[in-house]
Amino acid sequence: MTWLDARLGGKPANAGCHTRTVLSNLLQPGTAEAFGGRLIYANFLALLGLPVGPAGLYGPVGQL
C-alpha cells in the first residue's frame, strides 16, 4: 500500500528493478504505519457489529 500511495502522490518509482526474499511482508518498514491503525479500527468496528469494508470503513484512500 505504501508503494501505491507514493505513486498516487506523485513520487516517481525507483529506477531499475531487483528482487529479494523476505520472511513476511508484515515485517517490512512502513507496514505498521500503513496498516496498523486501519486494522485496529476495522477490528473495533467488527466488535461493535458495524459494517467493515468500502461502504463502512474508510473515506478517501489513506484516511481513517
Backbone torsions as a table, in degrees:
resi	resn	phi	psi	omega
1	MET	NA	-35.3	-179.1
2	THR	-65.5	-36.0	178.3
3	TRP	-63.9	-46.5	-179.6
4	LEU	-64.5	-42.8	177.2
5	ASP	-59.6	-40.0	179.0
6	ALA	-65.8	-42.5	179.0
7	ARG	-64.4	-44.5	179.8
8	LEU	-68.7	-24.1	177.7
9	GLY	-84.3	0.7	176.3
10	GLY	93.8	1.3	178.6
11	LYS	-78.1	129.0	-179.0
12	PRO	-71.0	152.7	177.0
13	ALA	-73.4	154.9	176.7
14	ASN	-63.7	145.7	178.0
15	ALA	-73.8	147.5	178.1
16	GLY	77.7	-171.1	178.8
17	CYS	-148.0	159.9	175.2
18	HIS	-157.6	161.2	176.4
19	THR	-125.8	154.8	174.3
20	ARG	-155.2	155.7	179.2
21	THR	-102.4	130.8	179.0
22	VAL	-123.7	152.9	179.2
23	LEU	-65.7	-45.6	179.6
24	SER	-158.1	140.7	175.9
25	ASN	-66.6	-20.5	177.8
26	LEU	-67.9	-17.6	-179.1
27	LEU	-95.6	1.8	-177.4
28	GLN	-78.8	150.2	177.6
29	PRO	-58.1	138.0	177.4
30	GLY	91.4	-11.3	-177.4
31	THR	-64.9	-46.3	-179.5
32	ALA	-61.9	-39.9	179.0
33	GLU	-65.4	-40.8	-175.8
34	ALA	-74.9	-39.3	-172.6
35	PHE	-115.7	-20.8	-173.2
36	GLY	-51.8	-57.5	-179.0
37	GLY	-66.2	-34.8	-179.5
38	ARG	-67.6	-41.2	179.9
39	LEU	-67.4	-41.5	177.8
40	ILE	-62.6	-44.1	-179.9
41	TYR	-64.3	-42.9	179.4
42	ALA	-62.8	-42.2	178.2
43	ASN	-65.2	-38.4	177.6
44	PHE	-61.9	-45.8	178.1
45	LEU	-62.0	-41.6	179.9
46	ALA	-63.2	-40.8	178.4
47	LEU	-62.4	-32.2	178.8
48	LEU	-83.9	-3.8	-179.1
49	GLY	77.0	18.1	179.8
50	LEU	-90.1	157.6	-178.7
51	PRO	-65.2	136.4	176.6
52	VAL	-119.3	120.6	-179.0
53	GLY	150.2	-173.1	-175.2
54	PRO	-54.3	-36.1	-177.3
55	ALA	-80.3	-24.5	-173.5
56	GLY	-119.4	-10.7	-169.2
57	LEU	-103.7	-53.3	-170.1
58	TYR	-124.3	154.3	168.9
59	GLY	-88.9	-136.0	178.2
60	PRO	-59.0	157.2	-177.5
61	VAL	-51.7	131.3	176.4
62	GLY	89.1	-2.9	179.4
63	GLN	-112.0	146.9	174.6
64	LEU	-90.6	NA	NA
